[in-house]
Amino acid sequence: MVSLKYADYAGWSQALWVQKGDLALILTPQVGGRVMGVQWRSHDLYWVNSELAGRFVDVAAIKQPEIAKKTLGFLLWGGNKTWLAPQEHWIDSLPFLDLDSGAYQVAVDTVSDQAVRIVMTSPICRETGTQLQRIIQLGDTDHHWSITHRLENQGDDIIQWGLWGNSMVQRPATVFLPIGTQSQFPRGVKTFANEGMAAAVRDNVVRWMDDTVSVQCTEPIKFKYGVDAPLGAILAILSTPQGTLGYLKQFSITSAATYGHDCVAEVFNASDYPYLEMEIHGPVQFLAPGESCELVVHHRLIELESASISDQEARDLLYQ
């Protein structure tokens, strides 16, 4: 049975808790419309920045967000968020303040004993003229939910962006990604040379297995890798007090499309904080005023008998 309640989460006193069975999603609409928490049997899988926990930024009261965000800096709230890709087109290398830290409107569209649909809508971004919606749906089973990332051009000019869904997950974990035979990258994996030690540690943390690659995210070493595979999937193997979980994300690939960073999925490992990022990309698109696009990502938790799963078991989960 699905239940909804407003209660404290990490200091946000009016977080919206959505629970079904062993799974709880915790939403903080006032902090960039995030799914800030995912709990499995009361254990947090997502990382939340304790330095920012419980805080808000009154973005609506800021007259010039493109200037104010330079003072605020890069606000690493945590949780699951929507960014715009490619990152090199960000102003001053910082996320767009209205979209990333602004207060979203929240509407519970559908609720029943077995399902719920919640829509969080951003303010119109004053830096890009865009507006985001994040549509969270929970139903069918206790361990599955979907997030639809929707981008609409609310400005007067044609824009070019791709949707970029990002989950900040607690370390340690091993992340599995598919790789393609027609990849433009060496051995199917893009190394982000500007991301910390990515080039130096690649051979230590990346392991190849025919059409699959694994990335060890266990140590506080900054790196990032991506793939341009024809399959939209990424899998993390996580250890929890209640046992080992597989966290699987699945999404559709548009063949011959252009993707942000030329990748459909990426994994980032942080050095300053104990988290990794499971990142999903939708195609970069031209949108005329009033036009929109969507990226639908299906999330699933899978109980596993052991963290030491075989390569074939990981592949079976990734390619199911």
Disulfide bonds with the S-S distance in Angstrom:
none
